[in-house]
Amino acid sequence: MIIQEAGADTHLTTRIDRMHSRDRAGLIVFVTVLWCTMVFALVTIWPYISLPAIRIILTVACGLVLVFNTAAIVAMLRHYHEDKHFIYGLDLKHLDEMRRRRR
């Protein structure tokens, strides 16, 4: 019985690690796309901005959006890593229960 529980715990830990890795990869892609999009938008509209003050305001605003969004996602990743067994364990428990009910 104890061996069975140890195997189930190992399987759950593997599933949690896999789910966390997918979320982490998705967030890294999201941040990369966000940075590329914001820089592209800024570079694209740059020639149409004639006032230097507006250029400064847009650059600072773009930088703040990027810094705050990146910091929030890094903090979320850190929190997910610290509590991943609770967060993902609960998700997997609910997913398994939904699969059992469908059968």
Secondary structure, DSSP 8 states (H G I E B T S, - for coil): -HHHHHHHHHHHHHHHHHHHHHHHHHHHHHHHHHHHHHHHHHHHHGGG---HHHHHHHHHHHHHHHHHHHHHHHHHHHHHHHTHHHHHHHHHHHHHHHHHHH-
